[in-house]
Amino acid sequence: MSPFLNTSSNPVSPRQVSPPPRPSSTPFLRPENHCADDCGIGSSDYDSDSELYDSASTVFLDRPSAAFEELPIEVNEAILDHLFGYRVSATSGSAMRISSVTRSWGTALRHSRRRELTELALVNRTWRVLIQQRLYRHVKLKATVESLEEAMVHFAEHEHLKNYVKHIEIWFPVFQPAYDPLAVPTTLTLPTVTSDGLTNAVYTLPKNNCTLEEAFRFVAHALPQATVLTLEGGERRKAPMVVHFHPGLGPRPLPVLDSIQTLVTKGQWNLMREDRDFATVLGALPNLVEWQASYHKPKSKSYITMSEFLPYLPNHLTNLNICLESDYRWEGVTPSFYTKVTQRTHICVRMAACLPALEHFAYTGRVCHQFFDVAARICDPRVTKLKSVDLTVKNCCRHVANIHESGSGIQDMGFIEAFERLVYSAVRALDKLKQVQYLRIRFMDLDSVLPPLNPYFLMRDGKCSGVWSEAIVREMARVRPENSFAELSETFGDVVYNKEGRMVIAPEYPRTKITSLKLSNYRSLATRITIQ
């Protein structure tokens, strides 16, 4: 059995679709097929005898039948798309447009490995190729020596399958069950649900993980057509870093992967921690175009190490997506770990320095108006290539005398004012960032007292929506007079308090997203005054 057929992701059960019954009033006894000639489908779709009934003379008209294997490739593709789900080529223009920066490759389509779907490859030769292309397009492997060896043997025995793999995902385990905990000095006890109920299971560090060099060598030799590489470093407290090279061999270049165009690093702290680690990994990807880097947990070292390496990004990289914090919740005060960051670096200035060479930039974490201030100062409007900017704001980094005034949320006016400065600076920077056609700045709070009022600003296709003030509107009219705001409402609507003391928008939450949020109205929320 193939090592890839046991892992399922988003399984889709096949459905049998029967033609609807004809009304009793119709003189035709068989469904019509008006597009048979145009689509190349024979008239034997519903009758093996290939007979059509004429309504006037009821004379049978014989037509040549079309074998199932003779159906156009587009028809076969449409049938399989209905069963498996639609796919997009990893190298197509639609996969590399602006939206690719705002979505994660971690949610990219992996086709179901269910047995009933894999057996469809036995229908005919055409389906065998089309189904194998879908099954092997995105392959996920465990980064152990045994797993890579098994995969290597599998592709060696089935040479034609290796060219179908476009996205290879390799995840490194960070612990494994300890069968003899007394013999292992480094153990971890975690609550685990078993058939007997909740128990404490003992785990230890894995001993059979492959090195990063071995993983790259496997991709280089076994998957020459892969264009997307995902590396998952894992998540656990004080997890060890993934070993790049065997001990005693010393650092050296990794095997070069010429075909890889997109790199996705999840749990990046376990993959790369120093400038040398970043340089080693990216140096092995000479044709890299897009890099999506994310960390599982916020920590000062993530901000510091990422900030230190950003000025040394390779010139051929055009799409960059960085996620440093993704819990999407407001905070009462800025956490203490970020104080360590501010003493070493300013992430906003570092990120702005790499914008001139990029086309698409997305970021999730702490950011302030200085990001756009610096970008506008260093970008040359005659040569800038930047087309889209997408920021998800955890909090706005700002210096305040009282630490208790450094929180976030729609009821924190210090944060709202910092968010306004961020949006205003972004609009003003459009004067220099001539090519930017997509700009989104948003604050996401899963615990918001009024989720529809989470502040955001969006500029797309010449239309603006979200937060606004007189200053923002005037600046937009100056830098992009062709742009317009979809709506400029003076109020949020009727915000009242229900019997439980919680704020609600009366009479109920809006059915559509609020497109106009006047920033001065947030002051009423902070002082708990009902907005009329």
Stockholm file with secondary structure:
# STOCKHOLM 1.0

chainA/1-532         MSPFLNTSSNPVSPRQVSPPPRPSSTPFLRPENHCADDCGIGSSDYDSDSELYDSASTVFLDRPSAAFEELPIEVNEAILDHLFGYRVSATSGSAMRISSVTRSWGTALRHSRRRELTELALVNRTWRVLIQQRLYRHVKLKATVESLEEAMVHFAEHEHLKNYVKHIEIWFPVFQPAYDPLAVPTTLTLPTVTSDGLTNAVYTLPKNNCTLEEAFRFVAHALPQATVLTLEGGERRKAPMVVHFHPGLGPRPLPVLDSIQTLVTKGQWNLMREDRDFATVLGALPNLVEWQASYHKPKSKSYITMSEFLPYLPNHLTNLNICLESDYRWEGVTPSFYTKVTQRTHICVRMAACLPALEHFAYTGRVCHQFFDVAARICDPRVTKLKSVDLTVKNCCRHVANIHESGSGIQDMGFIEAFERLVYSAVRALDKLKQVQYLRIRFMDLDSVLPPLNPYFLMRDGKCSGVWSEAIVREMARVRPENSFAELSETFGDVVYNKEGRMVIAPEYPRTKITSLKLSNYRSLATRITIQ
#=GR chainA/1-532 SS CCTTSSCCSSCCCCCCCCCCCCCTTCSCSSCCCTTHHHHTCCSCSSCTTCEEECTTTCCEEECCCCCGGGSCHHHHHHHHHHHHCCCCCTTSGGGSSTHHHHSCGGGCCCCCCCHHHHGGGGSCHHHHHHHHHHHHHEEEEECBHHHHHHHHHHHHHCGGGGGGCCEEEEECCSCEECSCGGGCSSEEEEEEEETTEEEEEEEECCSCBCCHHHHHHHHHHHCTTCCEEEEECCCCTTCCCCCCSCTTTCCCCCCCCTTCCEEEEESGGGTCCSHHHHHHHHHTCTTCCEEEEECSSCCHHHHHHHHHHGGGCCTTCCEEEEESCCCCCCCSSCCTHHHHHHHHCCHHHHHHHTGGGCSEEEEEEECCTHHHHHHHHHCCTTTCCCCEEEEEEEECCCCCSSGGGCCCSTTCHHHHHHHHHHHHHHHHHTTTCTTCCEEEEEECCTTCSSGGGCCEEEEETTEEEEEECHHHHHHHHHHCTTCEESCCCSCCCEEEECTTSCEEEESSCCSSCCCEEEGGGHHHHHTTCCBC
#=GC SS_cons         CCTTSSCCSSCCCCCCCCCCCCCTTCSCSSCCCTTHHHHTCCSCSSCTTCEEECTTTCCEEECCCCCGGGSCHHHHHHHHHHHHCCCCCTTSGGGSSTHHHHSCGGGCCCCCCCHHHHGGGGSCHHHHHHHHHHHHHEEEEECBHHHHHHHHHHHHHCGGGGGGCCEEEEECCSCEECSCGGGCSSEEEEEEEETTEEEEEEEECCSCBCCHHHHHHHHHHHCTTCCEEEEECCCCTTCCCCCCSCTTTCCCCCCCCTTCCEEEEESGGGTCCSHHHHHHHHHTCTTCCEEEEECSSCCHHHHHHHHHHGGGCCTTCCEEEEESCCCCCCCSSCCTHHHHHHHHCCHHHHHHHTGGGCSEEEEEEECCTHHHHHHHHHCCTTTCCCCEEEEEEEECCCCCSSGGGCCCSTTCHHHHHHHHHHHHHHHHHTTTCTTCCEEEEEECCTTCSSGGGCCEEEEETTEEEEEECHHHHHHHHHHCTTCEESCCCSCCCEEEECTTSCEEEESSCCSSCCCEEEGGGHHHHHTTCCBC
//
